[in-house]
Amino acid sequence: MAQGKWQEIAGAAAFVVCLIVLSGCQNDQKSTPQPDSASISIKSEKVKHEERLEFERCRKAAESGDAVDQNNLGVMYSKGEGVEKDQIQAVKWYRKAAEQKLVEAQYNLGEMYATGKGVKQDQKQAVKWYHKAAEQGDAKAQFNLGAMYEQGIGVTQDHKQAVEWYRKAAEQGDDKAQFNLGVLYFKGEGVKQDHKQAVELYHKAAEQGHTGAQINLGGMYSTGKGVKQDQKQAVEWYRKAAEQGDAKAQFNLGTMYAQGNGIKQDQTQAVEWYRKSAEQGITRAQYNLGVRYYEGKGVEQDKKQGIKLIRKAANQGHELAKETLKDLGENP
């Protein structure tokens, strides 16, 4: 195989849309640190006792009509804290609190309908309760409602409505909403296409650690869409996502190293990042890594390992990998 005969696939912006993310039940209590030992699966008797006491306190208050404790009781039933897990009971208590217009309960009830926990799955009902919570300013409900409008889940697809609800959540700092709104601005769906606005929104989400936004922001800098082209900035944002384990970003970062684009060319680093991406199943990374093993580029030459990786990509439908195997006289 002659050096460079098979062209490697260059990195590119990965414009992806985040789907609905259900954030879990809400209550009025602060979250507590998670145990870092074997106790994570076996609660101590002291903790169990405290949970049972709290459950009884919530139950009495809930039965007296306290909306906050009705919601908290629902959370305890849903999680099995102080009582045996019972999603039907969770729905019952969320509903009581939601009917008293408690925003956390409205969101939680919407989630139960969306996921079919404790109640027959009903996306229209999910929309109804998310809408009630969203109108009261709940950012997670606003985001979920936007996602449902965007995808036409439980409601007629309406990108303008999606933009409206994403915007409300984004203005409250919700990184998922900032990202999704950025994607809609990039694509011009439900709003006039505006790459500069997309960059601004990606930036806000990226600074909060949203990997999709970091990748897309890297892509915008790399291509010069909505911002002055700057390969060094592209590398920086790809790296942030790659270090969080994002496989697409790892591939893109590997390609930047391979090409010396925005950073000093380093084939060893290219191999390292392609390997991380390949291990997560990215076929382009598997192929590029295979080519490097076959040619001994950035890694000690190992033709068997190279063919193995190229075949792995080919078996997942990678067309260039299939062609390469054919050229090498290897079976798929």
Summary of the structure (lengths in Angstrom):
residues: 332
radius of gyration: 24.9
end to end distance: 16.9
largest distance: 79.7
contacts: 1184
relative contact order: 0.09
helix: 64%
strand: 0%
